[in-house]
Amino acid sequence: MLSSAATLAAGIVGTLGATAAHAATPAAGVLAFRTSSGEAAVINSDGSGERLLPALSYGSFGRVAWSSDGSRVASAVNGVLASSRPDGSSAFQLTPAQGNADDAAFGWSGSDLLTDADGQIYAQTSDAVGAPVRLMNSSTEPASDQDTQPDVSPTGLVAFARSTNGGTQNIWTYSTGTGKAAELVGNAYQPVYSADGSTLLFLRQVDGQPAQAYAIKANGTGTAVQLTDDPNGVQSASLSPDGHTLAYASYEPAAADQVVKTLALGVAGASPVTVAPGTDPVWQPVQAQQNGLFDIYGTGGLGTDDAASRWDYNAAGTSKAGLVTAFNAVLVNRSDQGDAPAAVALAAEKQGPLLMTSGGSLDTAAANELKRSLHQGWTVYLEGSTSELSARVAAQVQALGYKVDRISAGNPSDESVATARATTSAPTWIVLADDMDYRTALSAAATAGSGGYHGRLVVLLNSTWGLPGSIASYMNGLNPSSTHLVAVGGRSIYALEHTTALHKVWYFWTVDNSSNGETLSFALADFWWGGEGEATVANNTGWQDGAVAASAAATYGPLVWTSPKYLSPDTVAFLEHESASVNSVQIYGTAGFPGNTLYEIEDSVAAAGTELVKVPNGRPPALPTVRTAATGTGQLPAPIRAAATAPQPRLSDPQSTTAAG
């Protein structure tokens, strides 16, 4: 009887770790499901507000999955994963796996999508940037095993159903940390983790009877608790975010169809409540912590550069979660944009703040920030000649107790080469970028800076249709087989394709989506990043705030640009496209960002809600934990600033080649 099932389910409350009493009424919330005609849809748990998802509703299909913040849904459609927002917008397909995709599951804070295809589990970035790769190697997932129905715990553990040579399905788990798989529950399939990862829900058929829903502790210990006793069996099941309500699908003879139902758990006498005809219900997650939009700016005589430094770097001799230690600092003339891109990449590699000052004398704010963030005796790099940063500036920095290292080589192309040489003698990547539009140059510099401390990525700047002699000379001293090359912008691509100054042939990738730096920044972000947890939006009317944003964002995620009056359509599309993984968006400098733009950014990154946090002088009201991705939430910061999300450049094949001179 169904009533006895509710009594049996009372034990699940303890399994889930819930202690407070709750009502017999099923939880309120939103469910994704398949309608009786097979269309993907979302619906309120009381049966109201049904909305179809056209992008996930044609051909053959699988179960709908939610990203961890509830901002996107995904499903296999005709053997290929597709993703959209819960309102059906921002739809796209992902690169097909080797075989027909079946089930879908978001994992690792939404950065990846998992699917099973022809008995093997694949993972790829949720934004369609990265190609699908097998999750497990052939020794962990041999050909005799058929693995299906993956689900990812909040802890990162992957559960899946495995059968060997067509035998009984059992639930296994796989750890990406150890690379090992182990059986967890026998005679079980369709594993689904609870929202907090403490409990594993699954289906089981016993003695030929219809399948029922069960739950067990996520580590497999203890006794499995039977949650349903539906005489018609259970087709699929999902736990509400609070763990108190089960949504499941079962055949209903009176309707001659599958029906989605909800059942309050742990309440004697509770009966299932019909929601709608359909199958495969999945609860929309409730965010434990809202996504963050951080507006970082200076006040009271401090500039955006000072605020960004305080947002990123510890005070010298201190250590706070989410901040890193500055090992160096880089100074640039606030009135000369030519040296700024090279300074951005240098600051990331040297792990230090990018600070701006007047050319003739060290500004008080810059001096104070140096004293706050950098130990005496450590190095301050001056980007530019004495005509950009005077000898007096150098003397003032030395008087504060710092070493001075000046990088000076004339024009921006030569300066970028000199900075590249100061960065590393053996670069793994060269980002050659057009320098006519500072947005293009700064986005490229942020890409080169993604290598972080002691990274071996450099940016070279080009403003002509021919390859500058200093750049050709620098490249001739390198080995193309050990250094990757990407050209950003039409002039740089043309220069490489037509130069006769290079002694060796270079194969290179190209990024040239537009003649303006705003839209090109999206193409570069798509090329370089994938499944990033953070994005930075810069006002495209000012290079100073853009340079600061590029430096601060370099190791955390892409830099993109937008209009000062409204959020550009391309920026909206980019943020919505990345919303499954992006949990933090930063903007630097308040000038030109009206309230409507901030709200548009909030709406773009999370359907479930985004919190706007004003960060005057780099100090929020309470230091958030969302910026601790590089070190781990709740931990002391690591001394090294490395990319929180490993860049995912698309390296299928270089698109072009140079000719040997």
N, C-alpha and C positions, 0 to 999 in steps of 0.2 A: 504494500500500500504506500502511496505517496506520503501520507502523514507519518508513517513509521520512518521513512527516509529522513524527514526533518528531524526526528528525534535522534536518529543515528548521527546526523550531521552536527549535533551539538558538540561533539568532540573536536570538530575542526576549529572552534574558537580558540581552544588552548593551543592547537597546532600552529595557528597563525599568530599566536602571541597576543591576541586581543584580550583585554580584561574588562572593558566597560560593557555594560548591558546595552542591547540595541533593540530596536523595534522589529516586529514581525513584518513590517512593510518593506518590500525590496528597496534597495538603495536607488536614489536618483542618480542619473548620469546619462551618458550617450553610448550607444552601441553601434558598431559597424557590423553589417551582416549581408548575406545574400538573400534577395527576395525570392519568392517561389518561382519567378521566371528567370532567376540567375543573375539579375542585375545587382551590382554593388550599391549599397545605400548606407546612410547613417540615420539613426532614429533615437528619440528620447526613450529611456527605459520604461516610461509609462505608455508607450505606443504612439505618442504624438510626434509631429514634426518630421516625418519621413522625408529624406532628401536623397535623390539618386546621385551616383558618381559615374558620369558617362565614360570617363577615361578608363575605368576599371570594369566595364559592363558589357564587353562584346566578346564573342567567340568562347573558347574554353577558358576556364578561370579557376583560381584557387581561393583560399581563405584570405580575408583582408587583414592586414597588420597595421598597427598604430606605431608611430615614433614615440619615444619615451616622454616627450613633452606634449603629445597630442596634436602637433602642428601639421603632420602629414599622415597619409594612409598609403599603403602599397599592396599590390596583389599581382599574382601571375595571371597574365592575359594572353591567351594563345601561345603559351610556353615562354613568354617574355615578361620580366618584371616591369610594372608600370607604377607610377607614383603621382599623387595629386594632393592638393590641400583638401581638408574635410568639406569645403564648399564646392569642390570639383574644379577649382581653378589651378593654375600653375602645374598642368599635367605634362609628364614626359615619360618616355620609355628608357629603360636601362639597356646596356649592352647585353645581348643574350649570352647565357652560359652554353657550354658544350652539351646540349641536350635540351629537353623541354622543361622549363621551370615549373614547379608545382606550388609548394607553399612558400610563404614569405615571412620574414621576421626581421625587425630592426634590432640592432645591437650596438653596444658600446656607446651609450648616450646619443644614439641616432646617427652615428658617423657611418655605419655600414648597414647593408641589407644582406641577409642570408636567404638562400633558397636551396631546395633540393632539385637536382636535375638528373634523371636516369640513375637514381640510387647513390648519387654523390652530392655532398653539401658544398656550396660555393659561397664566397663572400665578395662583395664589391662595395665601393663607396656609395652612399645613399643618394648622392647628387648626380650619379651617372658619369662622373669623371673617370673613375678607375674601372678597368676591365675586371670581370669576374675571375677569381682564382680559387682553386680547391682549398677548402679550409684545412683539410687533413692530407698528409702524404699517403702514398699507396700502402705503406706498411701499417699505418694506423687505420686506414680505410681500404682494406683489400677488396679485390673484385668480387669475392664471394659474398660480401656484405652489401645489403641494400639499405642505405641511410636516407631517412625522410623526416619531414615534420620538425625542422629545427626551431628552437626558441632560445632566447638569450636572457640569462638572469641579470639583474642590476649589478651583480658582482662580476659579470663578464663570462661566467661559465655557460657553455652551450649544452643544452639537452636536446636529444633527438631520438627517434625510433629506429631501431636496427633489427633487421632479420638476416639470417645467414642461410644462403642457398634456399630461399623461399620459406624458411621455417617461421616459428612463432616470433612475433615482434616483442622486443624488450626495450626499455628506455636506457640509454647510455648518456654519459656526459663527457665533454671534451674541454680541456683547459688549454687556452692559447699560450698560457705562461709556461706550462710544462711540456706541451705537445703530446699529452697522453690522454687516451680515452679509456673509460671504465664503465662496466655495466652497473646500473643503479637500481632498477626495478624490473623484475621479471613479469612476463605476460602482461604487458602494458604498452600503450601507444598514445599518440597525440599529447606530448608533454607541454604544459603551459605554466610558467612561473607566476607566483603572486607578485603584486606590485613591489613589495619590499624584499622579494627574493628568498623569503624564509620557507615558503611552501611550494610544492610542485603538484599541480593538478594533472590528472591523466585519465584515460579511459581504459576499461578492462572488461573482458567478456569471460564469465565463469560458467563452466559446465554447460556450455551451449546456450545459456540464457542471453537475453539482449544486453548489450554493453551498458555499463553505468559509469558515472563519474566518481573518481576517488581523489583523495589528497594525502600527501605524506610530507614529512619534513624534507626540505630541499637536499639535505645530505643523505637521504635514503634511510635514516634510522627510524626506529619506532614502528608502529603498526599503521598501515594505510587505513584511512577513514572513508567509508562509502558515503557519498553525498546524495545520491539519487537512488530511487527505487521505482523508476518509471517503467511500467509494463511494456511500453513500446520501445524502450532503449533510448540511449543518448547518442546523437550523431556528432556533436562537438560541444565544448564547454569553455567557460571563461569566468574568472573570479573578479568581482568588483574591486576597485582600488582599495577600499577599506577591508576587503576580505570577508565581508558579511553577507554578500549576495552572490548567488551563482546564476549566470545566464547560460542556458543550454538550448539545443535544438533537439526535437523528438518528433517522430511521426505521430500525427493526430488522426485517428480513424474517422472521426466525425467530419473533419475537413478534407480527408483524403489527401493530406499534404503534410510536409514538414512544418513545424511551428516553433518559433523562438519563444522561450519562457524564461521567467526569473523566479528564483526561490530564495527566500530569506533563510540563512543558515543559523543553526544553533538555537532555533526557536521551536519548541514543541508545538505540533499542530499546524505549522506553516504549510501552505499549499502553493504549488506553482501558479504563477500569474502569466497568462498569455500576453505577449507583446505584439507579435505580428506573424503572419505566415513567412517562413524563410528558414535559412540554415546559417551555420558558422557565425554565431554572435561573438563579438570581441569588444570588451569594455574599452572606452577611451581612457587613457591614463590621466591621473590628476597630478600636476607637477608638485613635487615636494618643495621646490624652490622656483620662483618665477624666473624666466629669462631676464637678463639685465640689459638695459640701454644706459650707457654711462656717458654723460655729458661732461667732459673734462676741460677746464678752462682756468685761466689765471685772473686774480683780482688783487686789488691793493698794491699795485706796483709789480706784481709777478706776471710773467707772460705764460702763454700756453706751453712753451718749452719747459719752464720751471715746474708747472703743474704736471706735465707728463713725466718728468724725472721723478717727482714725488710719488706718482702713481705706480711707477715701475721699480724704483730703487730704494733700498734701505738707507736710513741715515748711517753714516760711517760708524762701524762698531756695534750696530744693532742688527737684529734679525726678526722679521715679522713674516707670518704666513702670507704667501702671495707675492712677496717682494723678493728681489734678488740683490746681490751685492755688486756694486759698481767697481770694476777693476781699472777702468780708465774713464776719460771723458773726451768729448770732441766738441770743439768750438767752431762756429761758422759765422760769417758776417750776415746779420739779419737783413741787410740791404742788397745782397748779392746772391741771386739764386743759382748762379752757374756752378758753384762748388757744392751746393746742398745735396744733390743725389749721391755723389761720391762719399760725402760725410755720413749720409744715412747708412750705407752699407758698412762703412768703417766702424761706426758706433756699435752696430750689432755684433760685428766680429770681435771687437775689443771689449764688449760688454760694458758699455758706459752710456750715459745720457748724451743726447745731442742738444747742446745749448747754444743760444744765439746771443750775440753782443754787437755793439757798435764797432766799426772798424778801427777807429782811432784810439779808443780807450775801453777797458773792460767795464761793462755795465755792472752796477751794484747787485742787481738781481742775479746775474750770472756768477759773480764772485761768491755770493752767499750760497747759491746752490752747489757750487763746487765744494765749498767748505762743509756743507751739510752732507753731501753724498759720497765724497771721495777722500780716502786716507791721504794725509800728507806724504810726500815722497813718491806717490804714484804719478802716472803720466797723463798729461792733457795734450791731445793732438790738436794742432791748429791747421784747419783745412784752408789753404790758400796762401798767396804770397803776402809780402808786407803791404802791398797796395790794398789787399782785402782785410787783413788783420795785421795791424802795425806792430813794429818792434816794441812799442810801448805796451800793447796788449800782452805780448810774450813776457815782458819784464814784470808786469803786474801779476801774471799767473805764477811766475817763478817766485815772486815775493810772498805768495800765499803758501809756499812750501812744496810746489809741484815741479816735476820735470816737464819740459816742453819739447815736443817733437813736431816740427813744422813739415807739412807736405805741400810743396809748391812746384808747379810745373807750367804755369802759363794758362793756356785756354782750357775749357772744360774737358775736351778730349784728352789732352796731355795730363791734366790733373787727375782724371779718372784712371789713367794708366799708372801714374805714380802712386795713387791710393791702392790700386790693385797689387802693386809690388809690395806695398807696406802691409797688405793683408795676408798674402801667402805667396810662396814661391812655386807652388804646385796646385793651381786651382782645379777643382773637379768640375766646375761650371763657369762659363762666361755668359753673362747676360749683356748682349750688345744692343743698346737702345737708342732710338731717335731722341735728340735733345732739343728739338724745337718747341715742344710742348712739355712744360714741367710736370704735367700729370703723367705723361708716358714715362718720363725719366724717373720720377719718384716712385711710381709703381714698380718699375724695373729694379730700382735700388732696394725697395722693400723685399722683392723676390730674392735678390742676391743676399740680403740680410737674413733670410730665413734659416741660413746655416747656423746662426747663433755664434756663441763664443768659440773662437778658433775654427770657425767654419771656413771652408775653402771655396767659397763662391764669390765672384767679383762682378761688378758692373762696369761696363765701358760705354762711354757716351759719344755719339756720332751725330753731327748736324749737316752732313753733306751727302751727296749721291756717290761719292768716292770714299774709299776706306782711308782714314787719316794715317799718315806715316807712322805716328807713335803707336797706334793700335796694331798696324801691320807688323811693326818691329816686335812688339810684345808677343803677338800670336806666333810669330816665327820662332820664338824661343821656347815654345811649348809643344807638347806631343798631342796631336788630335785624337790619338787612340785612347788617351787617358783623361782628356778634358772635353766635356760636353759643351755644346755651343747652341744658344738660342738667340735669334734675332727678333727684336721687338720694334715694329714700325717699318713702313715701306722703304724709307731711305736706307736703313741698315740692311734690310734684305737685299735691296738692289746692289748696294755697295759690295756685299759679300759675293753675290752671284756674278759680278762683273769685274772684280778686282784681279789684277795681275801681280799684286805685290806680295802675295802669300807664297811661301816656298813649298807648302804641302797642301794637299786636298783636305778640306774640312767638310764633313757632313753636319748639317745643322737643322734645327727646328725653327719654325717661323710662327710668329704671333702678329697678325696684322688684320684686325677685324674692322678697323675704321680709321679715318683720317684724324679723329680727335681723341684726346687722351682719356676722356670719360668712358666711352664705350670700349676702347682698347683695354682699359683696366679690367673689364669683365672677362675678356678673352684671355688675358694673362692669368687672371685668377683661376679660370677654368683649366688652363693648361697646367698650372703649377700646383694648385691645391686640390684637395678632395676630402669631403667629410670633415671640414675644419670646425672647431668649436667656437671660433671667434672671428669676427669680421670688423673692419674699421672703415668708416665712411668719412670722407673728407669733403670739405666745401671747395668746389672747383674754381673759385675766384681768387684764392690766395695761396701762394706757394709756401709761406712760412708755416701756417698750421698744417698744410699738407706734408711738409718735410718732417714736422714733429710727429704727425700721425704715422708716417711711413716708418720712422725710427722706432716708435713705441710698439707698433704692430708687427714688426718684421718677423719675429719668431713665433707669433701666435696665430696668424691667419692673414688673408689677403687684404690689400688696401684697394678700395673702390671710391669713385667720385660721384658727386651728384650736384644738381643745381642748388644755388643758395636760396631760391624762393620756394621750392617744392621738391619732393622726392621724385627724381627722374623715373620714368617708366622702366628703363633698363635696370635701375637700381632696385626698384620694387621687385622686378622679375628675378633678379639675382638673389635677393634676400629670401624671397619666397621659395626659390629653388633650393636654397641651402638651409631652410628652416628646420629640417629634421635634426641636423647636427649643431647648428649655431645656437649657443645659449648666451652669448654675450656680444653686443655690438657697442663699439666705442666711437664717439665723435670728439674732435678736438677743436676748441675755440668756439665761442657762442656766436660770433659775428656771422650773420647770414643764415642762421638755422632757426627759423620761426617755429612756433609751437606746433603748427600743423605738420611740419616736416618730421618732428620728433614723434608725433603720434602715428604718422604713416610708417615710420620705421618700426615702432612697437607692433603695429598690426601685421607687418610683413614677416616678422621673425617668429611669432608664436600665436597659434589660434587660441591657446589656453591662457594667454596673458603675459605681458612683459612689463616689468617695473622700470620706470624712468628714475634714474638716480643722478642727481646733480652732484658734481665732484669739483667744487671750487678749490683751486690750488692743489689738485691731486689728492684731496683728503675727503672721502665720502663720510656721511654721518656715522656709519659703522663700516669698518673695512669688510667688504664682501668676500665670500669664499669662491665666487665664480672665476676669479682670476688665478686660481691656484692649480690650473690644469698642468702646468709645467712641473709641479712638485708634488701634487697629490693633495686633495682637500684635507685640511686639518694637520698637515705636516709642516715642519719648519722648512723654509725654502732651501732648495739645493743651491750650492754656490755657482753652478753653471747655468747660464740661460741657453736652453736648447728649445727647439721647436716643440710646442705642446702637442701638435698634431703633425706627424711626419708629412712633409710635402709629397704630393702624388703626381709628379710630372708624367704626362702621357708620352711614353717613349716607344710607341709601336715601331715607327720608322721615321728618321729625319725626312723633312719635306724637301730639302734642297741641298745643293753642294756648291763649293767654291771650285774655281779652276786653279791649278798650280801655276805659279808664275815662272 
